[in-house]
Amino acid sequence: MSRLITENESIIWASKHYLTQPLPKDYKYNEWKEKDLEEYIIAFVWKPFDQHQPFEVWEYIENLAHDFRNTFNEKLNKDNQWKLNTILRKHLSGSQSLSAWCSFGVGS
Protein backbone atom coordinates (compact mmCIF):
# COMPACT_ATOMS: atom_id res chain seq x y z
CA MET A 1 0.00 0.00 0.00
CA SER A 2 1.29 3.49 -0.76
CA ARG A 3 2.66 5.45 2.14
CA LEU A 4 0.87 8.71 2.93
CA ILE A 5 2.62 12.07 3.13
CA THR A 6 3.28 13.18 6.71
CA GLU A 7 2.85 16.68 8.08
CA ASN A 8 6.63 17.12 8.44
CA GLU A 9 7.29 15.97 4.88
CA SER A 10 4.70 18.37 3.52
CA ILE A 11 6.06 21.29 5.60
CA ILE A 12 9.57 20.70 4.26
CA TRP A 13 8.21 20.39 0.71
CA ALA A 14 6.18 23.60 1.03
CA SER A 15 9.09 25.51 2.58
CA LYS A 16 10.90 25.17 -0.77
CA HIS A 17 8.27 27.47 -2.29
CA TYR A 18 8.94 30.35 0.11
CA LEU A 19 12.52 29.90 1.29
CA THR A 20 15.76 29.73 -0.67
CA GLN A 21 16.94 27.02 1.74
CA PRO A 22 14.20 24.55 2.72
CA LEU A 23 13.69 23.53 6.30
CA PRO A 24 16.05 20.71 7.34
CA LYS A 25 14.98 17.19 6.44
CA ASP A 26 15.83 15.85 9.88
CA TYR A 27 12.60 17.44 11.21
CA LYS A 28 14.56 19.26 13.92
CA TYR A 29 12.73 22.47 13.02
CA ASN A 30 9.84 21.14 15.20
CA GLU A 31 12.14 21.43 18.20
CA TRP A 32 13.26 24.99 17.43
CA LYS A 33 12.08 27.85 19.55
CA GLU A 34 9.75 30.25 17.78
CA LYS A 35 12.58 32.83 17.62
CA ASP A 36 14.90 30.32 15.90
CA LEU A 37 12.28 29.48 13.29
CA GLU A 38 11.63 33.17 12.74
CA GLU A 39 15.37 33.82 12.26
CA TYR A 40 15.62 30.94 9.79
CA ILE A 41 12.72 32.32 7.77
CA ILE A 42 14.25 35.82 7.77
CA ALA A 43 17.64 34.44 6.69
CA PHE A 44 16.28 32.32 3.85
CA VAL A 45 13.06 34.00 2.72
CA TRP A 46 12.65 34.11 -1.04
CA LYS A 47 12.91 37.67 -2.43
CA PRO A 48 9.20 38.07 -3.40
CA PHE A 49 8.28 37.46 0.26
CA ASP A 50 11.00 39.45 2.01
CA GLN A 51 8.55 42.23 2.90
CA HIS A 52 6.26 39.75 4.65
CA GLN A 53 6.47 39.07 8.36
CA PRO A 54 8.05 35.71 9.28
CA PHE A 55 4.78 34.54 10.86
CA GLU A 56 3.02 35.27 7.55
CA VAL A 57 5.58 33.26 5.59
CA TRP A 58 5.19 30.44 8.10
CA GLU A 59 1.40 30.57 7.59
CA TYR A 60 1.91 30.36 3.82
CA ILE A 61 4.17 27.33 4.30
CA GLU A 62 1.67 25.62 6.63
CA ASN A 63 -1.28 26.34 4.35
CA LEU A 64 0.46 25.06 1.22
CA ALA A 65 1.69 22.01 3.14
CA HIS A 66 -1.81 21.29 4.39
CA ASP A 67 -3.36 21.58 0.92
CA PHE A 68 -0.61 19.48 -0.68
CA ARG A 69 -0.81 16.77 1.99
CA ASN A 70 -4.60 16.54 1.89
CA THR A 71 -4.77 16.53 -1.90
CA PHE A 72 -1.97 14.02 -2.33
CA ASN A 73 -3.15 11.70 0.44
CA GLU A 74 -6.73 11.82 -0.84
CA LYS A 75 -5.47 10.78 -4.28
CA LEU A 76 -3.41 7.97 -2.76
CA ASN A 77 -6.38 6.78 -0.75
CA LYS A 78 -8.63 6.81 -3.83
CA ASP A 79 -6.03 4.95 -5.89
CA ASN A 80 -5.52 2.41 -3.11
CA GLN A 81 -9.27 1.95 -2.70
CA TRP A 82 -9.62 1.38 -6.46
CA LYS A 83 -6.79 -1.20 -6.40
CA LEU A 84 -8.30 -2.89 -3.36
CA ASN A 85 -11.75 -3.03 -4.97
CA THR A 86 -10.26 -4.45 -8.17
CA ILE A 87 -8.44 -7.19 -6.25
CA LEU A 88 -11.55 -8.01 -4.25
CA ARG A 89 -13.72 -8.19 -7.37
CA LYS A 90 -11.22 -10.49 -9.08
CA HIS A 91 -10.91 -12.66 -5.99
CA LEU A 92 -14.66 -12.90 -5.51
CA SER A 93 -15.09 -13.84 -9.17
CA GLY A 94 -12.43 -16.54 -8.70
CA SER A 95 -9.96 -15.06 -11.18
CA GLN A 96 -7.34 -14.00 -8.62
CA SER A 97 -6.03 -15.52 -5.42
CA LEU A 98 -5.63 -13.77 -2.12
CA SER A 99 -1.88 -13.60 -2.70
CA ALA A 100 -2.56 -10.41 -4.68
CA TRP A 101 -4.36 -9.12 -1.62
CA CYS A 102 -1.26 -9.75 0.50
CA SER A 103 1.11 -8.25 -2.08
CA PHE A 104 -1.08 -5.16 -2.08
CA GLY A 105 -0.03 -4.73 1.53
CA VAL A 106 -3.38 -5.19 3.20
CA GLY A 107 -2.38 -8.16 5.26
CA SER A 108 1.07 -6.93 6.22
C-alpha positions as CSV (number, residue, x, y, z in Angstrom):
1,M,0.0,0.0,0.0
2,S,1.3,3.5,-0.8
3,R,2.7,5.5,2.1
4,L,0.9,8.7,2.9
5,I,2.6,12.1,3.1
6,T,3.3,13.2,6.7
7,E,2.9,16.7,8.1
8,N,6.6,17.1,8.4
9,E,7.3,16.0,4.9
10,S,4.7,18.4,3.5
11,I,6.1,21.3,5.6
12,I,9.6,20.7,4.3
13,W,8.2,20.4,0.7
14,A,6.2,23.6,1.0
15,S,9.1,25.5,2.6
16,K,10.9,25.2,-0.8
17,H,8.3,27.5,-2.3
18,Y,8.9,30.4,0.1
19,L,12.5,29.9,1.3
20,T,15.8,29.7,-0.7
21,Q,16.9,27.0,1.7
22,P,14.2,24.6,2.7
23,L,13.7,23.5,6.3
24,P,16.0,20.7,7.3
25,K,15.0,17.2,6.4
26,D,15.8,15.9,9.9
27,Y,12.6,17.4,11.2
28,K,14.6,19.3,13.9
29,Y,12.7,22.5,13.0
30,N,9.8,21.1,15.2
31,E,12.1,21.4,18.2
32,W,13.3,25.0,17.4
33,K,12.1,27.8,19.6
34,E,9.8,30.3,17.8
35,K,12.6,32.8,17.6
36,D,14.9,30.3,15.9
37,L,12.3,29.5,13.3
38,E,11.6,33.2,12.7
39,E,15.4,33.8,12.3
40,Y,15.6,30.9,9.8
41,I,12.7,32.3,7.8
42,I,14.3,35.8,7.8
43,A,17.6,34.4,6.7
44,F,16.3,32.3,3.8
45,V,13.1,34.0,2.7
46,W,12.7,34.1,-1.0
47,K,12.9,37.7,-2.4
48,P,9.2,38.1,-3.4
49,F,8.3,37.5,0.3
50,D,11.0,39.5,2.0
51,Q,8.6,42.2,2.9
52,H,6.3,39.7,4.6
53,Q,6.5,39.1,8.4
54,P,8.0,35.7,9.3
55,F,4.8,34.5,10.9
56,E,3.0,35.3,7.5
57,V,5.6,33.3,5.6
58,W,5.2,30.4,8.1
59,E,1.4,30.6,7.6
60,Y,1.9,30.4,3.8
61,I,4.2,27.3,4.3
62,E,1.7,25.6,6.6
63,N,-1.3,26.3,4.3
64,L,0.5,25.1,1.2
65,A,1.7,22.0,3.1
66,H,-1.8,21.3,4.4
67,D,-3.4,21.6,0.9
68,F,-0.6,19.5,-0.7
69,R,-0.8,16.8,2.0
70,N,-4.6,16.5,1.9
71,T,-4.8,16.5,-1.9
72,F,-2.0,14.0,-2.3
73,N,-3.2,11.7,0.4
74,E,-6.7,11.8,-0.8
75,K,-5.5,10.8,-4.3
76,L,-3.4,8.0,-2.8
77,N,-6.4,6.8,-0.7
78,K,-8.6,6.8,-3.8
79,D,-6.0,4.9,-5.9
80,N,-5.5,2.4,-3.1
81,Q,-9.3,2.0,-2.7
82,W,-9.6,1.4,-6.5
83,K,-6.8,-1.2,-6.4
84,L,-8.3,-2.9,-3.4
85,N,-11.8,-3.0,-5.0
86,T,-10.3,-4.5,-8.2
87,I,-8.4,-7.2,-6.3
88,L,-11.5,-8.0,-4.2
89,R,-13.7,-8.2,-7.4
90,K,-11.2,-10.5,-9.1
91,H,-10.9,-12.7,-6.0
92,L,-14.7,-12.9,-5.5
93,S,-15.1,-13.8,-9.2
94,G,-12.4,-16.5,-8.7
95,S,-10.0,-15.1,-11.2
96,Q,-7.3,-14.0,-8.6
97,S,-6.0,-15.5,-5.4
98,L,-5.6,-13.8,-2.1
99,S,-1.9,-13.6,-2.7
100,A,-2.6,-10.4,-4.7
101,W,-4.4,-9.1,-1.6
102,C,-1.3,-9.7,0.5
103,S,1.1,-8.2,-2.1
104,F,-1.1,-5.2,-2.1
105,G,0.0,-4.7,1.5
106,V,-3.4,-5.2,3.2
107,G,-2.4,-8.2,5.3
108,S,1.1,-6.9,6.2
